[in-house]
């Protein structure tokens, strides 16, 4: 495993643990943007330090991270009940399909933002990985539970690896 992939995985897991703690301990409003902001706050300085982007673009990337996460959360909240009600899906199936859609949407939005801010970044890898990681939504449970921590650590750690693989060599 390359140094970049390993360090991104480590920082992603750290961001995931911080996100789970934030969601578990904070006010309801933070649930909707906190984990995306935390992921952006962990990785924006790392991208600057690795000379992938200048500081001003890193601030924009942090905002995109928070926004992509917020949109993904809204997608899940809307889709789960709609799938259960309109398609008579069982809750587990609705959660899995909603997670797949939200992971694709949120992961894809951040991948496209990254592509716009860092030339030659591949967007398909993080989008596809985001979709697969969206299935981890099935782990999400009550705040401060093992499932909540597992979800955020797996999702943010996995997406960080995808990001590491998608970035071009240092410019």
Secondary structure by P-SEA (a helix, b strand, c coil): ccaaaaaaaaaaaaaaaaaaaaaacccccccccaaaaaaaaacaaaaaaaccccaaaaaaaaaaaaaaaaaaaaaaaacaaaaaccccccaaaaaaaaaaaaaaaaaaaaaaaaaaacccccaaaaaaaaaaaccccccccccccaaaaaaaaaaaaaaaaaaaaaccccc
